[in-house]
Amino acid sequence: MSGIPPEVFEYRLGNRSVLEWIIDQYQVSTDKRSGITNDPNRSDDPQYIVRLIGQVITVSLETAKFAQSLGDKSLLAEEA
C-alpha cells in the first residue's frame, strides 16, 4: 500500500493506529496447536478488505480533523 496520508496514523486504538490494528487483525493465520486456519478473506467478495481499508483510512482522517478542530489530543497520537 502506498499514498496513505500520515494523518491516518494519528488516530489510535491503544498504542497502534486503527489502520495498523485492522491490518494485524485481517491477516491469514494458523494456530500452531490446532492447525486451524483463520482466513478473513471472503471468497464471495474478494474486494472486501480493500474496501475496509479504504473506509478505515477515511474514518481515521475525518476523526483526526475533527479532534484537531476541537483541540482534543486524547483521540490522537501524542506528538513527539
C-alpha positions as CSV (number, residue, x, y, z in Angstrom):
1,M,0.0,0.0,0.0
2,S,1.2,3.5,-0.8
3,G,-0.1,7.0,-0.8
4,I,-1.6,6.8,2.7
5,P,-1.6,10.2,4.3
6,P,0.5,10.3,7.5
7,E,-2.5,11.8,9.4
8,V,-4.2,8.3,9.2
9,F,-1.7,7.0,11.7
10,E,-2.6,9.7,14.3
11,Y,-6.0,8.1,15.1
12,R,-5.1,5.4,17.5
13,L,-6.5,2.4,19.4
14,G,-4.2,2.0,22.4
15,N,-0.6,2.1,21.1
16,R,-1.4,1.4,17.4
17,S,-3.2,3.3,14.7
18,V,-6.6,2.0,13.7
19,L,-5.2,1.1,10.3
20,E,-2.3,-0.9,11.8
21,W,-4.8,-2.7,14.1
22,I,-7.1,-3.6,11.1
23,I,-4.1,-4.9,9.1
24,D,-3.0,-7.0,12.0
25,Q,-6.4,-8.5,12.6
26,Y,-7.1,-9.3,9.0
27,Q,-4.1,-11.5,8.3
28,V,-4.4,-15.2,7.5
29,S,-3.1,-17.1,10.4
30,T,-2.9,-20.8,11.5
31,D,-3.0,-21.8,15.1
32,K,0.1,-23.9,15.8
33,R,-1.5,-26.3,18.3
34,S,-4.8,-27.0,16.5
35,G,-3.8,-26.3,12.9
36,I,-7.0,-24.3,12.4
37,T,-6.6,-21.5,9.8
38,N,-8.2,-18.2,10.3
39,D,-8.7,-16.6,6.9
40,P,-10.6,-13.3,7.0
41,N,-10.8,-13.2,3.2
42,R,-14.2,-13.6,1.7
43,S,-14.4,-15.8,-1.4
44,D,-17.7,-14.3,-2.3
45,D,-16.3,-10.7,-2.0
46,P,-12.6,-10.5,-2.8
47,Q,-12.5,-6.7,-2.6
48,Y,-13.9,-6.7,1.0
49,I,-10.6,-6.0,2.7
50,V,-9.6,-3.4,0.2
51,R,-12.9,-1.5,0.8
52,L,-12.5,-1.9,4.5
53,I,-9.0,-0.4,4.5
54,G,-10.3,2.5,2.4
55,Q,-13.1,3.1,4.9
56,V,-10.7,2.9,7.8
57,I,-8.5,5.5,6.1
58,T,-11.5,7.8,5.6
59,V,-12.7,7.5,9.2
60,S,-9.2,8.0,10.6
61,L,-8.7,11.1,8.5
62,E,-12.1,12.6,9.4
63,T,-11.6,11.7,13.1
64,A,-8.2,13.3,13.2
65,K,-9.5,16.5,11.5
66,F,-12.5,16.7,14.0
67,A,-10.3,16.1,17.0
68,Q,-7.8,18.7,15.9
69,S,-10.6,21.2,15.3
70,L,-11.7,20.6,18.9
71,G,-8.2,20.7,20.2
72,D,-8.8,17.1,21.6
73,K,-5.5,15.4,21.8
74,S,-7.0,12.3,23.6
75,L,-8.1,10.8,20.2
76,L,-4.8,11.4,18.5
77,A,-1.2,10.1,18.9
78,E,0.9,12.3,21.1
79,E,3.3,14.5,19.3
80,A,7.0,13.7,20.0
